[in-house]
Amino acid sequence: PPRPGGEPASLIGSTVVRIEKDRAVVLGRLTQVGGSMRLLPGVTRPQRIAVKPPSNMDSNAASHSTAGLVSARRGGGSFDFILNPRPNADLDRDHIVIGQILEEEGMFILERLNNLATNNYNGATLVVVKVERAQVL
C-alpha cells in the first residue's frame, strides 16, 4: 500500500518484461510506480518514494499443469507476474499459481503474445505491449 497521501502502484499501463516462447509470458514492468513525494536529507527537490512490491509467504498445491495460469514469484518482492501459454512444471519451484485466464478471448490474446517476435538477448518484445486493463474476480 502507498504511504498516507501517496498513490497506489498500478499494473494498468505496465509492459511485457520478456517472452519465453511456449514457457512464460512475463508482465508487470510498472509504468505507474505509485508512492509519494518526500523531501530527503541533503536533497533540495522532493523525491518519489515508490511503492515496494509486497512480500508474502503464500503457498498452495496448484501446479502449472495447464495453459492460461497466472502466477507470481514465491515470497513476493516483485510486481511481475507470469502467464503460461503451455503447461510448465518448471515454474512450480519458484512461482505460485494465483489465478487463471477464464475466457476464450484471454487465451487467444495469450497465444498472440506467445508468438510475438523477441530479441535474442533478453527475450524482450520487439514491439511495446502494455496492459490495458486487469481485473480481479
Buried (B, 14 or more C-beta within 10 A) or exposed (E): EBEEEBBEBBBEEBBBBBBBEEBBBBBBBBEBBBBBEEEEEEEEEEEEBBBBBEEBEEEEEBEBEEBBBBBBBBEBEBBBBBBBBBBBEEBBEEBBBBBBBEEEEBBEBBBEBBEBEBEEEEBBBEEEBEBEEEEEE
